[in-house]
Amino acid sequence: MILDYFISLSVAIALGFALGLERELTNKNAGLRTHIFVCLGSCIFTLLSIHGFPTFATGDNVIIDQATGVRDTARIAAQIVTGIGFIGAGAVMRNGSSVHGITTAATLWLAAGIGMACGANEYGMAVIATCLSLLVLIGVKELERNFISKVKRVNKRLRLSMRCAKCDVNDIQNYIINEFPYINEIKYVDSDGGDSAKIVAFMNVKCNNPIQSLYKDVEKIKGITSISIREADE
């Protein structure tokens, strides 16, 4: 029995390590240790759900609870599905209109399922699920990078802030209005009362890398001393 536990927990650690390594190499918040612990913890709870309570076997090899006469081996393990949601939510972050970490949250949820499979001695299922998951994480990323990004054009609302000398404000504003017809709003901000001025513009840009593309166009404008581009909050 101890050997069986050791094998189940060791396999859970190894498969959790495989998932976590991919996340670690891509610089995600939840990496090696998080995925290992999620997979290992799920395996432990599954083992406890199956073996951790008084039982006896009937002549038909049906396991029954001594107290109630009913044996539900999924009672504790089923709560893993609910509990892992709290950890997954911690991996999701919002920055303005962008949301990051959903894929990492999904891999944590998946790690919990793999750990449960290890606890139930379904090693084949656990290994196949891990291999397919890594294939999706690595293979689909390459597909997105080399194919989808070339045909998909993203529509972003951007906020462009520029610093320049006050004497150049009118010329720069006129240039921007003429060269960037997709501008929705442009204004001059005299924030410090000195010789410098700030121009703020809002625009909708549709391209593969909107911020990078806009920056390359704006940095060519003469008289601008600093540039700041970010996604505008909705």
N, C-alpha and C positions, 0 to 999 in steps of 0.2 A: 504493500500500500504506500509506504513512504517513497519507494522508487517511482511508483506511478505519479505521485504528487511532484516529485523532483523533475520528472520528464515533462509533465504538463507545464510547470512553471518555467522551466528552461526554454521550452519551445516558445512560450508566450514572450519571454524576454527577447529571444532571438528575432522573432517576427516584429515585435514592437521596435526593436533596434533598426530593422530594415526600413520600416516606414519613417521613423524619426530621422534616420540618416539623410533621406531625400529632402525632408523639410529643413534639416540643419544646413545642408549644402546650398540651399536656396535662400538662406538667411531669414527664415521665418521665426516668429516669436516662440512658437511651440516646437521644440526640436527633439533631440534624442531622449533626454530624461523624461519629458512629459509623455511621449508616446510609449516609452517602455513602461512607465508606471501605470498608464491607463490600461495597457494590454495586460500587465501583470495583475493589477487590481481586479480587472474583470474576470481573469482566470481564477483568482482566489475566491471571489464571491460565487462563481459558478461551482467550484469544488465544494464550498461550504453548503451551497444550496442542495447539492446532490448527496454529500456524505456527512454533513455536520449536525444531523438531527437524529434522534432515536428512531430506528426503523426495525422491522423484521420482515422476512420474506415468507410468503405463503407457498403452498405446494405448486402454484402456477408461476412462481418467481415474480409475483407482483409485489412491489415494495409499498408498504402501508404504514402510515403514521400511527404510533402506539396510542397517542392521546385521542385522536379524532377518528381514526380508521380510514383517513384519506391522506394520500401522499402526493403533494404537489412539489415536484423537484424544481420547478421553474419559479417558485414564489420569490426567492431572493434574487435570482439571476435576472428576472424580469425588471427589477428596479434599476438595473444598470442602464437600461435604455433611457429612463427618465433622468437619472443622476448625471449621466455624461453630458446632458444638455447644459448644465451649469458651467462645466469646464469649457465646452465648445463656445458658449457665449462670451467667455473671457478672451477667446482668441480673435473675436471679431471686433474691428475698430472702424470708427467712422471719422473721416476727415473731410469736412465740407460736404460735397455731394458724392464723394467717393467712399466706398465701403471695402475694407481690406480684411483678409483673414478667413473668408468663408471656406476656401479650399482646405485650409489648415484645420478648421473646426470639423469639416467633413472627414478628414483623415483621423482625427481623434475619435470621432463616432465610429469609424471603421475599425480602428485599433481596439475599441471596446468589443466589437463583434468578433474580431479575431481572437481576442483573449477568451471570450466565452466559448468559442469553438475549441480552443486548447483545453479548457477546463472540462469540456464534455468529451474529451478524447477524440474529437473530430480533427485530427492533425492534417489529413488530406485536404479537407475544406479550408483550414486555416492557411496552409501553405499556398494553395491555389489562389485564394483570395488575396494574399499578400503579393504574389507574383503579378496577378492581374492589376492590382492597385498601383504597383510600381510602373507597370507598363503604361497605364493611363496617365500617371503623374508625369512621366518622362516623355512618353511618345506623343501625347496630346499637346504638351507644351511645345514640342518641336513643330507639330502641325500648325498650332496657332502662330508661332513665330515665322514660319517659312511660307505659309499659304494663306491662312485666314486673315492675318494682319495686312496682306497685300490687297485683298479684295474688300475688306471691311473698312469703311471710313467713319471715324467717330466724330459726332457732333458735340462740341464742348462750348460752354459759355465761359469766357476767360476775362479776367480783370488785369489790365495792363497799366502799370505805374511807371512813369519816367521822370527823371530829374534832368533839368537843363537850366541854363541861364535865363533870367527873365527877358532879356532882349531877344531871345530866340523862340519864345513861346508861340507867337503868332505864326512864324514860318513853319515850325514843327507841327502845330495843329493843322494847318492847311495841308501840309504834306501828307499827314496821316489820313485825313479825311479823303484826299484824292487817291491815295494808294491802297487804302483798306476800306473798300465800299461796304464791307459787312459789319462795320462799327455801328452799334446801337446807341451809344451814348459816349460823349467825350466832354471833359470839364477841366478847368484850370484851378489849381488849389495853391493859394499863397499861404503856406503853413508856418514858415519861420520868419517871415518879414525881412529876410536877407536878400542876397543877390540871386539866389537860386529859386526855381519854381518847380511845381509838380503838376504833371498832366496825368489824368486818370481816364482810361477808356475801357468800355465794356463792349465785347464783340462775340459773335457766334462763329466759331471756326470749325470746319469739317475737313478733317484729314487724318492720316494714320497717327501722326505724332504732333498734335496741335501746338503744344507749348514749345517744343523744340523748333518747329517750323516758323512760328511767330517770332521767336527770339532771334533766329537767324536773319529775318527780314528787318526787324526793328533795330538791331545793333548796327546796321549799315547807315542809319540816319545820323547826319552830322549834328553835333551840338548836344547830344544826350550823354550825360555823365553816369547815370545808373538806370538799370532796368529791373523791374520785378513783374513776373507773370505768374498767376495762379488761377485755379478754377474759382469762378465766382460762386458764392453760396446762393442756393436757390431760394 
